[in-house]
């Protein structure tokens, strides 16, 4: 049964295949020194033309991950650079510092005045929100797409900063009217066509979806963030509290 590689994402099929092969090497499915399956086997698995698989292998060869050897096959010769540098923080302070440290490159896609898609448990809606859809990159590698709904009154206090900088450190530094309560929920999903196009990943590639809600002291929702991260950039680590029985 072949894998369905979509062209709707705007990512060439050979790039999608190379990404899948790269993940297999990174996860140890194909270890250093191991010979890859034959060209015919890969063509049958991926359901694409021979030239497409060859292009994927050539891409990994340029990255130093594999080495084709005439008459012997293609062998794994390297490991992808570790990309799980993006930690899912569990406090507002750590989250703000994390954005400050990474200093992402921001590509603003859209800005408009809207109402936010809030849930009853989120809190009291602000009168109006400024919506910003943007992509964050690091070292020219896109790692997340984010929809931001920011209380318009707060946005108007420093519009240029909010347009050009990451929003969370600005909110966290506010002395008055800032964040009194913050929470986030993380779920695992797959990339749709639009996310795949923006993050340069295959359609249905694993992604982490984070929904963040910040309230002021009056319970008003001043910030809603809907973030989709590339799955291969996320690192989730938690300290697990021992049970009372084990702690004795």
Secondary structure, 3 states (H helix, E strand, C coil): CCCCCCCCCCCCHHHHHHHHHHHHHHCCCCCCCCECCCHHHHHHHHCCCHHHHHHHHHHHHHCCCEEEECCCEEEECCCCCCCCCEECCCCHHHHHHHHHHHCCEEEEEEEEEECCCCCHHHCECCCCEEEEEEEEEECCEEEEEEEEEEEHHHHCCCHHHHHHCCHHHHHHCCCCCCCCEEEEEEEEEECCHHHHHHHCCCCCCEEEEEEEEEECCCCEEEEEEEEEEEHHHEECCCCCCCCCCCCC
